[in-house]
Amino acid sequence: MKQSGQSGFTIVELIIVIVIIALLATLTAVLYTGAQKQASDVRIRDAADKFSDAIQLWSAQNSNAKPKGGWGSLTPASAANGCNWLPIC
């Protein structure tokens, strides 16, 4: 027997599916942006830690050397014994 009605999806069903897909896409975009920000923060912290370790290593290896010029110094690096390319001379 044939049915006289047509088979297919109603407009309400299609709208519900579209809304669900839009919600999932929005949630995914928000989570992805948060993950990118967190990864960027981790890279910055890692670089700062490496820089700090390098300064501590240099300080340990050169415990008797005094840096000339730079931050906290009143003597410019270029005026220290005519040496302007090394932090210590």
Secondary structure, DSSP 8 states (H G I E B T S, - for coil): ---SS--S--HHHHHHHHHHHHHHHHHHHHHHHHHHHHHHHHHHHHHHHHHHHHHHHHHHHTTT----SSTT-SS-GGGSTT--SSS--
